[in-house]
């Protein structure tokens, strides 16, 4: 049914005692054989049996000491060949082992993909089919959003630039193929090669950075939002239990989003206090506002803070209206003061509201309970940023591989149309990060850049 | 009254292929045309083929169509383009003698015993309960039929524009068709309005050829049809000429832009980006100081010439002035004005891959009416629609071509799955499996389909099978025959590395500096094979690695194409699909998961949900 092999960390991310990397698909056993070394034992592995050894790369560099188990199909969760590697729970061990598995031919699983395979391969009762399909749909979108979010900022910009450059080379080659008699500035094979080499260097830097800078971030990404000076930073400090953000009466003090981890009744939160959202002419504050808006887009949970002592402003209303579809809690602060805030039903559902006062911590406990309930009832989920980071790294590697093939094709004296096969693959690989599709991009570029046609 | 199985509406390049396919497949066919003197007319450029279009013509030939044979009989110049690039993008183009092309096609149509030709305007299509019943013509006469193919080109409610002069006619001043559009509106067919254009024609006796660059044909002519004997196709060729616009030309155009119907907003239709008028080029690429102009003969028995590169809808006086600024054309006389033409066409996403309307059984449609542009694109669709109309009348399953099998497949899949918001032109960059879809192997890819449909005759198919076997045999042989260090003298002469031990000949063919033909001196027992076969052997071995990779890509593509979606599926009940996807899928009713995934507005998660859905449906049934 499925022709590729998938892998993921199947225990919750974090610093638990062990982490289990699970692999499913036809290549599961060959991948295990490539990464798993047993001491003094060369016999074939028996199915459904746990073995002791190390996970190491081809040079013998050990990622972790592990227990591994191979389970032959069909008596497995997905009804495919499954491999489990039990490693130490620290983020670097898990990341190292998972990376080895991916480098040897697995691809990162989409969220819910093991379950999806189990279902499609007939493992799961059909009465649950509808529910599973909902989950597949929701999770696939979530994964795509997560991968894109992770690469926001400079990395994302760099990917977009590389992508544009590939399209530009492709369009030149394609235009000269489709319009051989037009006066087009011919792109030489040397140009194609030089430009590919420059792109390979840029990708190398990105891949290095992705590898070095990766930390296992986990937790429910939570954004605290609201107009300036309603008490967002005070709420953050309360949740963190420390004085972390600058608290001041001057609106616009928090100019950058601050990210901190907190454990709220067992729920891991990644908290971002964002700049107050308002129109501003201050350059630095505006950058903060833009960053805040990005955090709102990517967050799993929004805590919207309103001032209970003053009427709703335009900014409050538009924030409430724009986030109606999101998982959110609306905290009405300053409930110790006389209430002046009136909220229309159209803006908000009653069960989203919690009244608090951060001066005397009234209602604060209710807020914590609400977060806990939402998490354990499955209304909010944590993002698996390790997987989305690895997925992005793999896309960058495939892009690089394609460009290396382009260089090889030029060196082998092949005509330029052969380069397009790999340029297209490179562009498609980056497309998983940038969301761009190749065909339309190239044809649009040809017609916008070159004067061709009869 | 004679009974007909299939009615063909229109006698252009689509109509001719559709009519011949039906007649040759043994069904009684009638072709209605507005004017019997304009069959197979070429109202725009006087050539057939070119990049990607040449591929379409080869594929038409492989399936048993007529375009390749007809141009082989009537071409006056021939060139293989892109020979400096890889084999996948070599493209054949021939200049046609327009009048001869039309006459030869008419002769071929008239020689088909199963085909009747009739000059009469079809005004209404009769459909009952979603099934085609027949067509009405202008006099009110009713022709019942099992299937019909609409090939009405650019004639529907068309109008031509030249400056502020708007004429209520079809292409080339011919009568247009006014009433059929209403009939489609009644049938719930969604319509669009497109625009295209053509340059002026000039009198070749009034141009100065010495001021232009001569563009001769190839020394050795390659015919289009796999059946045409290359040695018999050689002939004396008529040249084309290259010249350029200049700053004076551009100034005249810029000064008169307000008089162009495009820039004065008279035009309603959507034009194509790849077919810009000269005024478009000057506005959009203002920094270019000159544009190429190709002067091409319209035939051997006429002095008229086509001014390629200067399509225009400027007023007559501006046309005259601007053409005369071009070197060589200083004293040219216009014989026909350039013009823009607007016409009704359909949104082709209403059609299946066999080009049948999804909601009207037996009604097929092809050509510019489907939103494409170009003679070759029209003919390719006409052939597929015609074959399927005949198969429908014969109660046989439809024949379809997918993206991995031919440019025709890419063309029809793009039109029917994605639709087009401008006239659609074939381009090699649209074919993702380009290396497999070469013009040299169109017969290997498609002739078995043409034979299975009953259009390619048995004797032709047997010749083809012999060719196919001979290719396989020779590939096997060069894998077994060893070259030894004895060949080193030869290798030195070719600047190729010498051998220390024996290697199979095929390894030497793969070297960039060598190929199959060059190795003849060291391949003493080489059997006598044709040039065609040698070409296939060479390409298949030389580019083996890339061909293998593309073949793997095709296998991945096929896996989704093979997952069929039931015809009666109710997307509104499938949980997990996004609302936009439900709407798009309900409207398109794609035949399989692959087609569904290419619809704009269907996301990868929707595709995943559909995969789960069909698996569930299969287990339950």
Interface residues (C-beta under 8 A of the other chain):
Chain A: X1 X3 X116 X119 X120 X122 X126 X129 X130 X132 X133 X134 X136 X137 X138 X140 X141 X144 X174 X177 X178 X179 X180 X181 X182 X183 X412 X413 X414 X415 X416 X417 X418 X420 X421 X424 X439 X442 X443 X446 X447 X451 X452 X453 X454
Chain B: X45 X51 X52 X81 X82 X84 X85 X86 X88 X89 X91 X272 X273 X274 X275 X276 X281 X284 X285 X288 X291 X292 X294 X308 X309 X311 X427 X428 X429 X430 X432 X434 X435 X512 X513 X543 X546 X549 X550 X556 X559 X574 X575 X576 X577 X578 X603 X604 X605 X606 X608 X609 X611 X612 X613 X615 X616 X619 X620
